[in-house]
Amino acid sequence: MQPAPLTIAQQRDYVRRLAEGWKAASDGQIAAARARTDEEKWTFADCLLSDRPQLRKGPSEISGLVEQQRLFMKLRRG
């Protein structure tokens, strides 16, 4: 038996909690970046500015809606 589809309210709640989580993670990263020494900051900046293949990832071949639908299907399956 398949679980019931997520309601619009459940999807909105999930997206809201996801956004809150991203903000909390971002705030944590900002605090960690501010706590770095000057040498660590320069090393990190050098890594970002160098030619790293993982940073040059192009746009996805699938649409955001399809990615969102796949995410919600994974959540339904638990």
C-alpha positions, 0 to 999 in steps of 0.5 A, a space after each residue: 500500500 502506497 502512502 497518501 500523497 502529501 497535501 499542499 499544506 504539508 508541502 508548504 510546511 516542508 519547504 518552510 522548514 527547509 528554508 529555515 534550515 538553510 538560513 540556520 546553516 548559512 548563519 553557521 557558515 557565516 559565523 565560522 567564516 568570521 572566526 577564521 584567521 586571515 591565512 585561512 581566509 586567503 586559502 579559502 578564497 584561493 580555492 574558490 577562485 581556482 579552476 575547480 571542476 566541481 564549482 563549474 557545474 552547469 545547469 541541470 538538464 531537468 527542471 526544478 519542478 521535476 526535481 521537486 516532484 522527485 524530492 516529494 516522492 522520496 519523502 512519501 516513501 519515507 
